[in-house]
Amino acid sequence: MRWPSSLISVLLVAAGLGACDRSPEYEYQAPTASTTGKPASSTGAGELKPLVFDQNDVKSFKVLPAKFEYDKNPITDEKVTLGRMLWYENRLSKNHDISCNSCHDLSNYGVDNKSFSSGHKGQLGGRNSPSAYNAGHHIAQFWDGRAATLEDQAKGPILNPVEMAMPDEKRVITTLKSIPEYVSLFKAAFPDDKEPITYDNMAKAIGAFERGLVTPSRFDKYLDGDDKALTAEEKVGFHKFISLGCPTCHTGVAVGGSTFQKLGLVKEWTGLKDNGRFDHTKDEKDKFFFRVPSLRNVEKTFPYFHDGSLATLDETVTKMAWHQLGVEAKPEEVKAVVAFLKALTGDLPTEYIKKPELPPSTPATPKADPT
């Protein structure tokens, strides 16, 4: 991978190796929080330390792959075809009115833009629904990481009484087996299985489809050497993103998603009611820890945080800088970072996510249960 010349110039200036004069934009920077060290605390309200640049923070950003392969669930065309249909299938819910796409709208960057999504009989979930795009890179699924893989995650909402509310796996399998088209599609996707229609195979098909939900952006072109892919303002924002210490958590292929972090790491997050990962592990050390969200498409995936409590990127960046890094970010710094974040908005795979025609129900299909 070849780094763009403009970025190299910025990095040289940041490291004190460049010959050009610094503009006021670069005169003072917030304390760096390197991926290899701990976040630096602020020296005081409104005080910012001179820039200390760690080039490892830049090297850690990677171009998105075409899809997220998984050796325990090899991606095949047959699995993807089936998984796409199951993604949009309302009959996987108790009342035949909710699908995966209801909360993770693929035509809307994988979200519904609600603080909490509506489930069975209008019940609200307890956490914000994260985007399904680029989730194949995540260290684990759900905010608390209770599902290790996309395939594990796909099993949860269908049986969750607040979400899709199916009473048990047997009901799901009975429904799928009652529809001849699904019987054929499962046989094609899992030809070596004596019993192709299983709950695990349903999840594998959905997972295989999700692993192709990838949204390359201009940022990927920039990382791959296209110097003109980002505007001058976005390049400044990228530099500011690094120098403030954001890559402590938001790095790698998905610009996040690869670690768990405490909310309120440096400055306490007051009024926090959700225990985060602790609810899954019951380990006190995990209290208030959440899976770090990906910043891919973050411009489109509002509202933000596990509770959907903030609506704008400006406010979110400001709070993150203070609570996670101990930095009181200046308005111009926030503006620069937000400009960069908007460059992470990718292209939706419109053909890949196109809703297929779903097979009709048969007389044997279990009917919706309004209770």
C-alpha positions in Angstrom: 0.0 0.0 0.0 1.4 3.4 -1.0 0.7 6.4 1.3 -0.5 9.5 -0.4 2.1 12.3 -0.7 -0.1 14.8 1.0 -0.5 12.6 4.1 3.2 11.9 4.2 3.8 15.7 4.2 1.4 16.2 7.0 3.0 13.4 9.0 6.5 14.9 8.5 5.3 18.3 9.7 3.6 16.6 12.7 6.9 14.8 13.6 8.9 18.0 13.2 10.7 16.8 10.1 9.0 19.0 7.5 10.4 22.3 6.2 7.1 24.1 5.7 5.7 26.5 8.3 2.9 25.3 10.6 -0.4 27.1 10.2 -2.5 27.9 13.3 -4.4 24.7 12.6 -1.4 22.7 13.6 0.2 25.0 16.2 -1.1 23.1 19.2 -2.7 19.7 19.4 -4.4 17.6 22.0 -2.4 14.9 23.9 -1.9 11.8 21.8 -3.4 8.5 22.8 -1.5 5.9 20.9 -2.7 2.4 20.0 0.3 1.2 21.8 -0.1 3.2 25.0 -2.6 4.7 27.4 -4.6 7.8 26.6 -3.0 11.0 27.9 -4.9 13.2 30.3 -5.4 16.9 29.7 -3.1 19.2 31.6 -6.2 21.3 32.5 -9.3 22.8 31.1 -8.6 24.3 27.7 -4.8 23.4 27.8 -3.5 21.3 24.9 -0.1 19.7 24.7 2.2 20.0 21.6 1.6 17.3 19.1 3.3 14.0 19.6 2.7 11.8 16.6 2.8 8.0 16.6 3.0 6.7 13.0 1.7 3.3 14.2 -1.7 5.0 14.5 -1.7 5.7 10.8 -0.4 2.3 9.7 -3.2 0.6 11.6 -5.9 1.8 9.2 -6.6 -0.8 6.5 -8.6 -0.9 3.2 -11.9 -2.7 3.4 -11.9 -6.2 1.9 -14.5 -7.2 -0.7 -16.1 -9.4 2.0 -15.3 -10.8 5.4 -14.4 -14.4 5.0 -14.9 -16.9 7.9 -13.3 -20.4 7.6 -16.0 -22.0 9.8 -18.7 -20.8 7.5 -17.4 -20.6 3.9 -19.3 -18.1 1.8 -21.1 -19.7 -1.2 -23.5 -18.2 -3.7 -26.2 -20.6 -2.5 -25.8 -19.5 1.1 -25.8 -15.8 0.2 -29.0 -16.3 -1.9 -30.7 -18.0 1.0 -29.3 -15.6 3.6 -30.6 -12.6 1.6 -34.1 -14.0 1.6 -34.0 -14.9 5.3 -32.8 -11.3 6.0 -36.0 -9.9 4.6 -38.3 -12.8 5.9 -41.0 -11.5 8.2 -42.2 -15.1 8.9 -39.2 -15.5 11.1 -41.1 -13.4 13.7 -44.0 -14.5 15.9 -46.4 -12.0 14.4 -45.0 -12.2 10.8 -44.3 -8.5 10.8 -40.6 -8.1 11.7 -37.5 -9.1 9.8 -33.8 -8.5 10.3 -34.2 -5.5 7.9 -36.8 -3.9 10.1 -34.2 -2.7 12.6 -31.1 -2.9 10.3 -32.4 -1.3 7.1 -29.8 -2.0 4.5 -31.1 0.8 2.2 -30.4 3.2 5.2 -26.9 2.2 6.0 -28.1 -0.7 8.2 -30.0 1.2 10.8 -33.4 2.7 11.6 -32.1 6.0 13.1 -34.1 5.4 16.2 -32.7 5.4 19.8 -34.4 2.1 20.4 -35.9 -0.1 17.8 -39.5 -1.4 17.9 -40.0 -5.1 18.2 -42.9 -7.5 18.9 -46.1 -5.6 19.6 -44.2 -2.3 19.6 -41.9 -3.2 22.5 -38.7 -1.2 22.6 -35.3 -2.8 22.9 -32.9 -1.7 25.6 -30.0 -0.7 23.4 -29.5 1.1 20.1 -29.5 -1.1 17.0 -26.0 -1.0 15.5 -25.4 -1.1 11.7 -25.0 -4.4 10.0 -22.6 -3.0 7.5 -18.9 -4.0 7.9 -19.9 -6.0 11.1 -17.9 -9.0 9.8 -14.8 -7.3 11.1 -16.0 -6.8 14.7 -14.3 -8.5 17.6 -17.8 -9.7 18.7 -21.4 -8.8 18.1 -23.9 -6.8 20.2 -22.8 -3.9 22.4 -21.8 -6.2 25.1 -20.1 -8.8 22.8 -22.2 -11.7 24.0 -22.2 -13.2 20.5 -18.8 -14.2 19.1 -19.7 -14.1 15.4 -22.3 -12.9 13.0 -23.7 -16.4 12.9 -24.1 -16.5 16.7 -25.7 -13.0 16.6 -28.2 -14.1 13.9 -29.8 -16.6 16.3 -30.6 -14.1 19.1 -33.2 -11.5 17.9 -35.5 -14.2 16.4 -36.1 -15.8 19.8 -35.9 -12.6 21.9 -39.4 -11.9 23.3 -38.9 -8.1 22.8 -37.7 -8.4 19.3 -39.0 -11.1 16.9 -40.5 -13.1 19.7 -40.5 -16.6 18.1 -41.3 -19.0 21.0 -38.5 -21.5 20.2 -36.2 -22.9 17.5 -38.8 -25.7 16.7 -41.3 -23.1 15.6 -38.8 -21.4 13.3 -37.8 -24.8 11.7 -41.5 -25.8 11.3 -42.2 -22.5 9.5 -39.3 -22.9 7.1 -40.0 -26.5 6.4 -43.6 -25.6 5.5 -42.5 -23.5 2.5 -41.3 -25.7 -0.4 -39.0 -23.0 -1.8 -37.0 -22.8 1.4 -36.7 -26.6 1.5 -35.0 -26.4 -1.9 -32.9 -23.4 -1.0 -31.6 -25.0 2.2 -30.7 -28.2 0.3 -28.7 -26.2 -2.3 -26.9 -24.2 0.4 -26.1 -27.2 2.6 -25.9 -30.1 0.2 -23.8 -32.3 2.5 -26.2 -32.1 5.4 -28.7 -35.0 5.9 -31.0 -32.4 7.5 -30.4 -29.1 5.8 -33.0 -27.0 7.6 -31.7 -26.4 11.1 -31.5 -23.4 13.3 -27.7 -23.3 12.9 -27.9 -23.5 9.1 -30.4 -20.6 9.1 -27.9 -18.5 11.1 -25.0 -19.6 8.8 -26.9 -18.5 5.7 -27.7 -15.1 7.2 -24.1 -14.8 8.4 -22.8 -15.5 4.9 -25.0 -12.8 3.5 -23.9 -10.3 6.1 -20.2 -11.0 5.4 -20.8 -9.3 2.1 -22.3 -6.1 3.5 -19.2 -4.0 2.9 -19.2 -0.2 2.1 -15.9 1.0 0.6 -15.5 4.8 0.7 -13.2 7.5 -0.6 -11.1 6.9 2.5 -10.2 3.4 1.2 -9.2 4.9 -2.1 -7.0 7.4 -0.2 -5.4 4.7 1.8 -4.7 2.8 -1.4 -2.8 5.7 -2.9 -5.3 8.0 -4.5 -4.2 11.4 -3.2 -7.2 13.2 -4.6 -9.8 10.9 -2.9 -10.0 13.2 0.1 -10.4 17.0 0.1 -7.9 19.2 1.9 -10.4 19.7 4.7 -10.8 16.0 5.2 -7.0 15.4 5.2 -6.7 18.0 7.9 -9.5 16.2 9.8 -7.7 12.8 9.4 -4.6 14.3 10.9 -6.6 15.9 13.7 -8.4 12.6 14.3 -5.0 10.9 14.9 -3.4 13.7 16.9 -6.3 13.9 19.3 -5.8 10.2 20.1 -9.0 8.8 18.5 -7.1 5.8 17.1 -6.7 4.5 20.6 -10.0 2.8 20.0 -11.1 3.7 16.4 -8.6 2.0 14.1 -8.2 -0.9 11.8 -10.4 -2.0 8.8 -13.6 -0.7 10.3 -12.1 2.3 12.1 -13.3 0.7 15.3 -15.2 -2.5 16.3 -12.0 -4.4 17.2 -11.9 -3.8 21.0 -14.0 -3.3 24.1 -13.6 0.0 26.0 -14.9 1.6 29.1 -17.3 4.5 28.5 -15.9 7.3 30.6 -12.3 6.0 30.5 -10.6 9.2 31.6 -13.5 11.4 32.7 -16.4 9.8 34.4 -19.6 9.4 32.3 -22.2 10.5 34.9 -25.6 9.0 35.0 -24.6 5.8 33.2 -27.2 3.1 33.9 -26.3 0.4 31.5 -23.6 -1.9 32.9 -22.4 -2.8 29.4 -20.3 -6.0 29.0 -20.7 -6.8 32.7 -24.3 -7.9 32.1 -22.8 -10.7 30.0 -19.6 -11.7 31.8 -20.6 -10.7 35.4 -17.0 -9.7 35.9 -16.7 -6.4 37.8 -13.8 -5.4 35.5 -16.2 -5.3 32.6 -18.6 -2.8 34.1 -19.4 0.1 31.7 -17.4 -1.6 29.0 -18.9 -1.7 25.5 -17.7 -2.9 22.1 -16.2 0.1 20.4 -18.5 0.9 17.4 -17.1 1.1 13.9 -17.0 4.7 12.5 -17.7 3.5 8.9 -20.8 5.4 7.7 -21.0 7.1 11.1 -22.5 10.2 9.4 -25.6 8.1 8.6 -25.9 5.9 11.6 -27.2 8.4 14.2 -28.3 8.6 17.0 -25.1 7.6 18.8 -23.9 5.4 21.7 -25.5 2.3 23.1 -28.5 4.3 24.3 -28.9 6.5 21.2 -28.6 9.5 23.4 -26.8 11.9 21.1 -28.1 13.1 17.7 -25.1 14.9 16.1 -21.6 14.1 15.3 -20.3 17.4 16.7 -21.6 16.7 20.2 -20.5 13.1 20.0 -16.9 14.0 19.0 -16.8 16.6 21.8 -18.0 14.2 24.5 -15.7 11.4 23.3 -12.7 13.6 23.4 -13.4 14.7 26.9 -14.6 11.4 28.5 -12.3 9.0 26.7 -9.2 11.1 26.2 -9.4 13.9 28.8 -9.2 16.5 26.0 -11.4 19.6 25.8 -11.5 19.7 22.0 -11.7 23.1 20.4 -14.7 23.8 18.0 -12.3 24.0 15.1 -10.8 20.6 16.0 -14.3 19.1 16.3 -15.2 20.5 12.9 -12.1 19.1 11.3 -12.7 15.6 12.8 -16.3 15.6 11.7 -15.2 16.5 8.1 -13.0 13.4 8.1 -15.7 11.2 9.6 -18.0 12.1 6.8 -15.4 10.8 4.3 -16.0 7.4 5.9 -19.5 7.2 4.4 -19.3 4.4 1.8 -21.2 3.2 -1.2 -24.2 0.9 -0.6 -24.0 -2.4 -2.5 -27.4 -1.7 -4.1 -27.6 -4.9 -6.2 -26.4 -7.1 -3.4 -29.0 -5.8 -0.9 -31.9 -5.7 -3.3 -34.9 -7.3 -1.7 -35.7 -10.6 -3.4 -39.2 -11.9 -4.1 -40.1 -14.1 -1.1 -42.0 -17.4 -1.5 -45.7 -17.4 -0.6 -47.0 -19.2 2.5 -48.6 -22.6 2.1 -51.6 -23.9 4.1 -49.1 -25.7 6.4 -47.3 -22.5 7.3 -47.8 -21.6 11.0 -50.0 -18.5 11.2 -49.0 -15.2 12.9 -49.6 -15.2 16.6 -50.7 -11.7 17.8 -50.2 -12.6 21.5 
